[in-house]
């Protein structure tokens, strides 16, 4: 069931979203060559707790950490561990933070040191695909309008679309209805209404669209070994358009 949030619920989700934004701003300077993904996870978990939040990912269906840290050809759900970041890597930090029972969710792909032009292209156009989807968020439009805008942009820029994974509704739970795919037809899917809160999150690759799940049961990688990027905002549907609840504070 798709829920319409009350003003009180929306205000709590704004606070959850701002914690997500503050955490991303906090961790960005630490994303350097030599740090391990586990060290990043520890820094972020401490930050979340110290600022009155709950690291919702930790323990979710058995996931062991506060962050998902996906490096290079890892698309999503990478488990923090002993992997040391290297100059030229890209890493997606994906986090869900709870605040008084309500959730905020955002993912960003970061460069480690100096990256090559292919990685820059992938990051730039995956982020822009997110904003193409956001342009479609307003009352009366449908979820498929968002999906179609992302798909058209990705195809125009020759990027692969990970079709097994999608955006979603969010509220008291990390994942709620509706699903928000990154491909689809205009004027399809549920209609957008004021008070809905959704996560839009294109996951695009520099190569093919096929992905595999690793034996850890979480990490999804590209089948061809080429890089992937992932950008996500939590978004409120307003009376006239949308409000980003997880604004980027490092821009």
C-alpha positions as a Python dict, from the first residue, in 0.01 Angstrom:
ca = {
    (1, 'X'): (0, 0, 0),
    (2, 'X'): (128, 348, -91),
    (3, 'X'): (106, 579, 208),
    (4, 'X'): (53, 956, 210),
    (5, 'X'): (256, 1115, 485),
    (6, 'X'): (111, 1371, 726),
    (7, 'X'): (285, 1703, 794),
    (8, 'X'): (420, 1561, 1122),
    (9, 'X'): (560, 1257, 943),
    (10, 'X'): (711, 1470, 668),
    (11, 'X'): (891, 1685, 926),
    (12, 'X'): (1044, 1374, 1085),
    (13, 'X'): (1149, 1253, 740),
    (14, 'X'): (1311, 1591, 671),
    (15, 'X'): (1519, 1542, 986),
    (16, 'X'): (1610, 1185, 889),
    (17, 'X'): (1704, 1306, 542),
    (18, 'X'): (1917, 1587, 678),
    (19, 'X'): (2107, 1338, 894),
    (20, 'X'): (2179, 1140, 577),
    (21, 'X'): (2304, 1456, 405),
    (22, 'X'): (2520, 1554, 702),
    (23, 'X'): (2672, 1207, 716),
    (24, 'X'): (2765, 1221, 347),
    (25, 'X'): (2925, 1561, 399),
    (26, 'X'): (3111, 1429, 705),
    (27, 'X'): (3254, 1121, 536),
    (28, 'X'): (3363, 1277, 206),
    (29, 'X'): (3706, 1402, 328),
    (30, 'X'): (3791, 1052, 457),
    (31, 'X'): (3741, 889, 116),
    (32, 'X'): (4107, 868, 25),
    (33, 'X'): (4364, 615, -87),
    (34, 'X'): (4457, 370, 191),
    (35, 'X'): (4144, 381, 405),
    (36, 'X'): (3946, 58, 432),
    (37, 'X'): (3574, 34, 368),
    (38, 'X'): (3533, -97, 723),
    (39, 'X'): (3701, 216, 861),
    (40, 'X'): (3456, 428, 663),
    (41, 'X'): (3170, 225, 804),
    (42, 'X'): (3289, 273, 1163),
    (43, 'X'): (3327, 650, 1116),
    (44, 'X'): (2976, 676, 975),
    (45, 'X'): (2811, 453, 1234),
    (46, 'X'): (2964, 659, 1514),
    (47, 'X'): (2851, 981, 1343),
    (48, 'X'): (2494, 856, 1301),
    (49, 'X'): (2460, 748, 1664),
    (50, 'X'): (2627, 1061, 1803),
    (51, 'X'): (2377, 1273, 1609),
    (52, 'X'): (2065, 1094, 1734),
    (53, 'X'): (2008, 866, 1437),
    (54, 'X'): (1978, 491, 1392),
    (55, 'X'): (2193, 304, 1134),
    (56, 'X'): (1898, 126, 974),
    (57, 'X'): (2104, -90, 737),
    (58, 'X'): (2283, -261, 1024),
    (59, 'X'): (2098, -582, 1098),
    (60, 'X'): (1850, -537, 812),
    (61, 'X'): (1782, -893, 693),
    (62, 'X'): (2120, -980, 843),
    (63, 'X'): (2329, -706, 677),
    (64, 'X'): (2627, -657, 911),
    (65, 'X'): (2714, -288, 867),
    (66, 'X'): (2581, 67, 876),
    (67, 'X'): (2687, 144, 518),
    (68, 'X'): (2684, -24, 181),
    (69, 'X'): (3026, 42, 23),
    (70, 'X'): (3040, -59, -344),
    (71, 'X'): (3375, -18, -521),
    (72, 'X'): (3427, 2, -900),
    (73, 'X'): (3231, -285, -1060),
    (74, 'X'): (3025, -344, -746),
    (75, 'X'): (2681, -201, -823),
    (76, 'X'): (2516, -207, -479),
    (77, 'X'): (2520, -361, -132),
    (78, 'X'): (2895, -401, -96),
    (79, 'X'): (2981, -511, 260),
    (80, 'X'): (3246, -297, 434),
    (81, 'X'): (3560, -493, 512),
    (82, 'X'): (3936, -500, 467),
    (83, 'X'): (3934, -359, 112),
    (84, 'X'): (4167, -58, 93),
    (85, 'X'): (4071, 218, -145),
    (86, 'X'): (4320, 292, -421),
    (87, 'X'): (4385, 603, -625),
    (88, 'X'): (4159, 584, -931),
    (89, 'X'): (3881, 386, -764),
    (90, 'X'): (3521, 496, -741),
    (91, 'X'): (3307, 404, -442),
    (92, 'X'): (2936, 433, -378),
    (93, 'X'): (2834, 510, -21),
    (94, 'X'): (2469, 412, 35),
    (95, 'X'): (2310, 471, 375),
    (96, 'X'): (1969, 462, 541),
    (97, 'X'): (1928, 652, 867),
    (98, 'X'): (1631, 634, 1099),
    (99, 'X'): (1510, 925, 1310),
    (100, 'X'): (1224, 872, 1556),
    (101, 'X'): (1094, 586, 1347),
    (102, 'X'): (1123, 749, 1001),
    (103, 'X'): (1385, 684, 736),
    (104, 'X'): (1609, 882, 503),
    (105, 'X'): (1808, 717, 222),
    (106, 'X'): (2070, 845, -22),
    (107, 'X'): (2359, 704, -224),
    (108, 'X'): (2644, 891, -390),
    (109, 'X'): (2939, 771, -594),
    (110, 'X'): (3271, 928, -500),
    (111, 'X'): (3609, 947, -674),
    (112, 'X'): (3918, 828, -489),
    (113, 'X'): (4202, 1059, -588),
    (114, 'X'): (4242, 1104, -964),
    (115, 'X'): (4007, 895, -1176),
    (116, 'X'): (4010, 835, -1550),
    (117, 'X'): (3780, 997, -1805),
    (118, 'X'): (3556, 691, -1834),
    (119, 'X'): (3481, 696, -1463),
    (120, 'X'): (3419, 1071, -1475),
    (121, 'X'): (3175, 1020, -1762),
    (122, 'X'): (2993, 741, -1579),
    (123, 'X'): (2960, 943, -1260),
    (124, 'X'): (2851, 1262, -1435),
    (125, 'X'): (2580, 1105, -1643),
    (126, 'X'): (2448, 871, -1373),
    (127, 'X'): (2396, 1173, -1148),
    (128, 'X'): (2235, 1368, -1433),
    (129, 'X'): (2004, 1073, -1500),
    (130, 'X'): (1879, 1108, -1142),
    (131, 'X'): (1790, 1471, -1202),
    (132, 'X'): (1617, 1385, -1530),
    (133, 'X'): (1397, 1153, -1326),
    (134, 'X'): (1336, 1422, -1065),
    (135, 'X'): (1201, 1658, -1332),
    (136, 'X'): (905, 1422, -1370),
    (137, 'X'): (805, 1434, -1003),
    (138, 'X'): (482, 1631, -965),
    (139, 'X'): (122, 1550, -879),
    (140, 'X'): (-66, 1384, -1163),
    (141, 'X'): (242, 1231, -1325),
    (142, 'X'): (306, 860, -1289),
    (143, 'X'): (601, 656, -1168),
    (144, 'X'): (658, 542, -1527),
    (145, 'X'): (728, 901, -1627),
    (146, 'X'): (1025, 902, -1388),
    (147, 'X'): (1141, 562, -1511),
    (148, 'X'): (1115, 659, -1876),
    (149, 'X'): (1311, 981, -1828),
    (150, 'X'): (1598, 794, -1661),
    (151, 'X'): (1598, 524, -1929),
    (152, 'X'): (1602, 775, -2216),
    (153, 'X'): (1892, 967, -2062),
    (154, 'X'): (2094, 652, -1991),
    (155, 'X'): (2045, 518, -2342),
    (156, 'X'): (2133, 854, -2499),
    (157, 'X'): (2465, 839, -2316),
    (158, 'X'): (2529, 469, -2389),
    (159, 'X'): (2515, 356, -2027),
    (160, 'X'): (2377, 21, -1913),
    (161, 'X'): (2071, 14, -1689),
    (162, 'X'): (2066, -234, -1399),
    (163, 'X'): (1712, -366, -1436),
    (164, 'X'): (1699, -606, -1140),
    (165, 'X'): (1721, -318, -891),
    (166, 'X'): (1502, -11, -849),
    (167, 'X'): (1398, 281, -635),
    (168, 'X'): (1115, 258, -386),
    (169, 'X'): (879, 426, -147),
    (170, 'X'): (1006, 504, 201),
    (171, 'X'): (862, 604, 539),
    (172, 'X'): (869, 409, 862),
    (173, 'X'): (1021, 126, 657),
    (174, 'X'): (1330, 140, 440),
    (175, 'X'): (1142, -10, 145),
    (176, 'X'): (777, 68, 87),
    (177, 'X'): (551, 79, -217),
    (178, 'X'): (575, 184, -495),
    (179, 'X'): (873, 41, -681),
    (180, 'X'): (1046, 306, -894),
    (181, 'X'): (1227, 131, -1182),
    (182, 'X'): (1497, 299, -1391),
    (183, 'X'): (1330, 200, -1717),
    (184, 'X'): (972, 197, -1835),
    (185, 'X'): (693, 361, -2031),
    (186, 'X'): (545, 705, -1988),
    (187, 'X'): (202, 727, -1826),
    (188, 'X'): (238, 390, -1653),
    (189, 'X'): (250, 286, -1290),
    (190, 'X'): (101, 453, -983),
    (191, 'X'): (3, 818, -1001),
    (192, 'X'): (206, 1062, -792),
    (193, 'X'): (20, 1246, -517),
    (194, 'X'): (126, 1514, -265),
    (195, 'X'): (260, 1355, 51),
    (196, 'X'): (415, 1053, -118),
    (197, 'X'): (784, 1001, -40),
    (198, 'X'): (998, 799, -280),
    (199, 'X'): (1361, 714, -344),
    (200, 'X'): (1481, 763, -699),
    (201, 'X'): (1812, 587, -764),
    (202, 'X'): (1956, 516, -1108),
    (203, 'X'): (2221, 243, -1104),
    (204, 'X'): (2406, 260, -1435),
    (205, 'X'): (2707, 80, -1580),
    (206, 'X'): (2982, 168, -1824),
    (207, 'X'): (2914, -156, -2010),
    (208, 'X'): (2646, -422, -2023),
    (209, 'X'): (2336, -452, -1809),
    (210, 'X'): (2389, -805, -1675),
    (211, 'X'): (2478, -836, -1306),
    (212, 'X'): (2562, -1115, -1061),
    (213, 'X'): (2506, -1163, -689),
    (214, 'X'): (2822, -1270, -505),
    (215, 'X'): (2832, -1562, -263),
    (216, 'X'): (2812, -1324, 35),
    (217, 'X'): (2443, -1292, -52),
    (218, 'X'): (2458, -912, -78),
    (219, 'X'): (2713, -768, -319),
    (220, 'X'): (2589, -718, -674),
    (221, 'X'): (2859, -682, -942),
    (222, 'X'): (2860, -618, -1315),
    (223, 'X'): (2897, -936, -1520),
    (224, 'X'): (3150, -778, -1757),
    (225, 'X'): (3364, -631, -1478),
    (226, 'X'): (3311, -273, -1592),
    (227, 'X'): (3235, 5, -1347),
    (228, 'X'): (2897, 105, -1206),
    (229, 'X'): (2770, 424, -1043),
    (230, 'X'): (2468, 488, -821),
    (231, 'X'): (2301, 813, -717),
    (232, 'X'): (1992, 837, -497),
    (233, 'X'): (1773, 1098, -330),
    (234, 'X'): (1477, 1070, -96),
    (235, 'X'): (1209, 1292, -249),
    (236, 'X'): (876, 1430, -125),
    (237, 'X'): (598, 1490, -378),
    (238, 'X'): (464, 1840, -304),
    (239, 'X'): (157, 2026, -429),
    (240, 'X'): (360, 2178, -713),
    (241, 'X'): (650, 1940, -771),
    (242, 'X'): (904, 1790, -535),
    (243, 'X'): (1131, 1855, -238),
    (244, 'X'): (1462, 1674, -199),
    (245, 'X'): (1481, 1552, 161),
    (246, 'X'): (1848, 1447, 127),
    (247, 'X'): (2012, 1759, -20),
    (248, 'X'): (2379, 1751, -114),
    (249, 'X'): (2564, 1972, 131),
    (250, 'X'): (2909, 1930, -24),
    (251, 'X'): (2825, 2118, -346),
}
